[in-house]
């Protein structure tokens, strides 16, 4: 079931919404839906974000730079 949401927009946000509506041809409702989805995607918890392919070494140790046990003797001779 669709939910109706009302919002008060300041002048600048209203201008942005009107400009987006003009440029994209999308309705206010669709622009707001896409905006909410975009914001949700950008504000995911940091723990769910993974970088792939960074920090690959021949040792194949996945947490080489972040695990203190691996760094205990780092920089010492």
N, C-alpha and C positions, 0 to 999 in steps of 0.2 A: 504494500500500500504506500502510495506517495505521501510524503509529509510536506506541509507548507511551512516555510520559514519566512519571517519578516525581518528586515534589517534596515536600520537608518544609515544612510551613506553621507559622509561629509562631501563637500563640493568637489574636492580633488578626486576622490574615489568614484564619484558619480561621473565626472568627466572621463576618467579612465574606462569605466564600464561602457559609456556611450561610444567612445572611440573603438573599443574592442568589438562592440556590437556592429558598428559601421564597417570595420575592416574585415570581420570574419563572417558576418551575416548570421551569427548564432544569436539565439534568444538570451535574455538576461538570465533565465533559469539555467540554461545549458552552460553559460559562462561561469555562473556561480558553482554549479556542480563540478565543472572541470577545475576551477580554482581550489575547491575543497580537496579534490583528489590529488592535485599537484602539491598542495601544502602537506597533506598526509604522507605523500611519498618522500618529501624533503625532510620531514621531521620524524623519521623512523628512529628508534633507539640505536645508539652507536653500536651496541653489541650485535645487531643484526646485519651490519654492514661489513662485508668482507672484501679484501683486496686480493685478487688472484694474480699470481705470477710475480709478486714483489718479494724480494728476499730469498730467492731460490739459490741454494748453495749446493756444492757437491756433497756436503755432509748429509743432506736431506733432513736436517733438523728443522722442524717447522717453526718452532718458537725461539730460535737462536738469539734474536735481538731483544726479546721481551721477557725471557725467563731468567730470573736472577741466578739460578743455579748454574746456568751456562756462562754467566758473566762474572762469576766469582773471581777468577784469576785473570780477567781481561786486562791487558796493559801491563802486566807484571812479568818479570823474567824469572 
